[in-house]
């Protein structure tokens, strides 16, 4: 009796297994065993620079939802500057922020401020598609912000 139930279940599953495409198989294994945090799913973005009177970024950033990114931010100390972007930070899952070798694993981020020269590295997974920006608070100039699109 148990054997016939098992056989019936296996035969019922055959049509579904036959409809899987090669793309489905590649999609499942593309990120590796560690899932979204796999090395094969990681990308380092062009860095951002905080400097009085200079552009933050050379070009807008285009991200893919579900991909793991590392963003390096460097301030030259020419002025106390911050980057704010609550909308962006709510559209990503921040894994960690590293400042001078200290790893911070926050539950939420609104902005990052540099009182003097320094470097920070933010690692995150892009989640929610949309258009966002990181900008210097109170600024209106196009070079004082970076547009970010999550596809």
C-alpha positions as CSV (number, residue, x, y, z in Angstrom):
1,X,0.0,0.0,0.0
2,X,2.8,2.5,1.0
3,X,4.7,1.6,-2.2
4,X,1.7,2.4,-4.4
5,X,1.1,5.8,-2.7
6,X,4.7,6.7,-3.1
7,X,4.7,5.7,-6.8
8,X,1.5,7.7,-7.4
9,X,3.1,10.8,-5.8
10,X,6.2,10.5,-7.9
11,X,4.3,10.1,-11.1
12,X,2.2,13.2,-10.3
13,X,5.4,15.2,-9.8
14,X,6.9,14.2,-13.1
15,X,5.0,16.8,-15.3
16,X,6.1,19.6,-12.9
17,X,9.8,18.6,-13.0
18,X,9.7,18.4,-16.8
19,X,8.5,22.0,-17.1
20,X,11.5,23.4,-15.3
21,X,13.8,25.2,-17.7
22,X,17.6,25.5,-17.8
23,X,17.1,29.2,-16.7
24,X,15.3,28.0,-13.6
25,X,18.1,25.8,-12.7
26,X,20.7,28.5,-13.3
27,X,18.6,31.0,-11.3
28,X,18.5,28.7,-8.2
29,X,22.3,28.1,-8.2
30,X,23.4,31.5,-9.4
31,X,23.7,32.9,-5.8
32,X,25.4,29.8,-4.3
33,X,24.9,28.0,-1.1
34,X,24.9,31.2,1.1
35,X,22.1,32.8,-0.9
36,X,22.1,36.5,-1.3
37,X,25.3,36.8,0.7
38,X,27.3,34.5,-1.7
39,X,30.4,35.9,-3.3
40,X,28.9,35.4,-6.7
41,X,26.1,37.8,-5.8
42,X,28.4,40.7,-4.6
43,X,29.5,43.8,-6.3
44,X,31.6,46.8,-5.3
45,X,30.1,50.1,-6.4
46,X,32.1,53.2,-7.5
47,X,33.0,55.2,-4.3
48,X,31.5,58.4,-3.2
49,X,33.6,61.4,-2.2
50,X,32.6,64.1,0.3
51,X,34.5,67.3,-0.3
52,X,33.5,70.9,-0.2
53,X,32.5,72.1,-3.6
54,X,33.1,68.8,-5.4
55,X,30.7,66.3,-6.9
56,X,29.8,63.3,-4.7
57,X,29.7,60.9,-7.6
58,X,30.7,60.7,-11.2
59,X,27.4,59.1,-12.3
60,X,24.1,57.8,-11.0
61,X,24.1,54.3,-9.5
62,X,22.0,51.5,-11.0
63,X,21.4,48.6,-8.7
64,X,19.6,45.2,-9.1
65,X,17.1,44.1,-6.4
66,X,18.4,41.0,-4.6
67,X,22.1,41.9,-5.2
68,X,24.7,42.5,-2.4
69,X,26.6,45.7,-2.7
70,X,29.5,47.4,-1.0
71,X,29.7,51.2,-1.1
72,X,32.8,53.1,0.0
73,X,32.4,56.7,1.1
74,X,35.4,58.9,1.7
75,X,35.5,62.4,3.2
76,X,38.5,64.6,2.7
77,X,37.9,66.7,5.9
78,X,37.5,70.0,4.0
79,X,34.2,70.5,5.7
80,X,31.8,68.7,8.1
81,X,29.6,66.8,5.6
82,X,26.9,64.2,5.8
83,X,24.9,62.0,3.4
84,X,21.2,61.6,4.1
85,X,18.9,59.2,2.3
86,X,16.2,57.8,4.5
87,X,14.2,56.5,1.5
88,X,17.2,54.7,0.1
89,X,18.2,53.2,3.5
90,X,14.6,51.9,3.9
91,X,14.8,50.3,0.4
92,X,17.9,48.2,1.3
93,X,18.9,45.7,4.0
94,X,22.1,47.1,5.6
95,X,24.4,44.2,6.6
96,X,27.1,46.4,8.1
97,X,28.8,49.7,8.2
98,X,32.6,49.6,8.7
99,X,34.4,52.6,10.1
100,X,38.1,52.3,10.8
101,X,37.9,48.5,11.1
102,X,34.9,48.7,13.5
103,X,31.9,46.8,12.1
104,X,28.4,48.2,13.0
105,X,25.3,46.1,12.3
106,X,22.5,48.6,12.4
107,X,18.7,48.0,12.4
108,X,18.2,51.2,10.5
109,X,20.1,54.2,9.1
110,X,19.0,57.7,8.1
111,X,22.4,59.3,7.4
112,X,26.1,59.1,7.7
113,X,28.1,62.2,8.9
114,X,31.8,62.9,8.7
115,X,33.1,65.6,11.1
116,X,36.6,65.2,9.8
117,X,38.5,63.2,7.1
118,X,37.7,59.5,7.1
119,X,36.3,56.5,5.3
120,X,33.2,54.3,5.8
121,X,32.1,51.3,3.9
122,X,28.4,50.2,3.8
123,X,27.4,46.7,2.8
124,X,23.8,46.1,1.8
125,X,21.3,44.1,-0.2
126,X,19.1,46.2,-2.6
127,X,15.5,45.2,-1.9
128,X,12.8,47.6,-3.1
129,X,12.8,48.8,-6.7
130,X,12.5,52.5,-7.2
131,X,14.4,55.8,-7.5
132,X,16.3,57.2,-4.6
133,X,19.1,59.6,-3.7
134,X,21.8,60.2,-1.2
135,X,22.5,63.9,-0.7
136,X,24.2,66.4,1.4
137,X,21.5,67.8,3.8
138,X,20.2,71.2,2.8
139,X,21.9,71.2,-0.6
140,X,20.0,71.7,-3.9
141,X,22.8,71.3,-6.4
142,X,22.8,68.3,-8.7
143,X,26.5,67.5,-7.9
144,X,25.7,67.4,-4.2
145,X,23.6,64.2,-4.6
146,X,23.8,60.9,-6.2
147,X,20.8,59.3,-7.9
148,X,20.3,55.7,-7.2
149,X,17.9,53.4,-9.1
150,X,17.0,49.9,-7.9
151,X,15.7,47.8,-10.7
